[in-house]
Amino acid sequence: MSTPLARKVFELFGKPQLAEQTRSAAPSLVTGPEAARSQTEETRPYLTTQGELILPCDCAPRYRYWAAGQSVAATLWELNGPPEVWRRYTDVPYGPVQ
């Protein structure tokens, strides 16, 4: 745990060495061209090598099937998901989705 909350908990419970370790383990901020790119590119779902569909928490709203986004089948079609992966996630026949 490297959050400010974790550091505060360690400090409150008398573990200053752990608080210091979490302070030094805190991730650095992204700056420069990487920061601009990460703010302009949309996060997209992807398929793992094992054929698992990954929908990152920060993916674009259109991929969020649970929040009125496009269907899982439409996302799989967009990702060129193979038929065996398709069958694992949906009952919709394999092919373009309206």
C-alpha positions, -999 to 999 in steps of 0.1 A, spaced: 0 0 0 15 33 -10 -14 57 -6 -15 87 17 -41 69 37 -18 39 43 10 62 54 -14 79 79 -25 45 92 10 34 97 19 67 115 -12 64 138 -3 29 148 33 37 156 50 22 126 69 52 112 93 30 93 64 15 73 50 50 67 84 61 53 86 30 31 52 37 16 62 73 10 93 62 -10 73 36 -28 47 60 -41 43 60 -79 58 89 -97 36 112 -118 36 109 -156 48 141 -172 58 154 -206 45 138 -239 34 107 -221 10 127 -199 -6 144 -230 -9 112 -248 -26 94 -219 -51 122 -215 -61 122 -252 -62 85 -260 -92 65 -249 -87 34 -230 -100 4 -250 -110 -31 -240 -87 -59 -252 -84 -97 -254 -56 -115 -235 -37 -143 -251 -60 -167 -231 -90 -152 -248 -103 -132 -218 -121 -100 -225 -107 -72 -204 -128 -40 -200 -106 -15 -180 -124 5 -154 -115 37 -173 -125 25 -207 -146 48 -228 -183 49 -219 -194 33 -252 -177 0 -241 -196 -1 -208 -223 -26 -215 -236 -23 -179 -241 14 -183 -261 15 -216 -229 11 -237 -226 -12 -267 -231 -49 -262 -203 -74 -254 -209 -89 -288 -203 -55 -305 -171 -51 -285 -159 -86 -294 -166 -79 -331 -147 -47 -329 -117 -65 -313 -119 -93 -340 -126 -118 -312 -124 -154 -326 -156 -175 -325 -145 -196 -295 -140 -164 -274 -173 -151 -288 -192 -182 -276 -177 -178 -241 -192 -143 -236 -224 -142 -256 -253 -161 -271 -255 -137 -301 -246 -155 -334 -210 -148 -345 -209 -119 -370 -214 -82 -373 -237 -67 -346 -262 -40 -352 
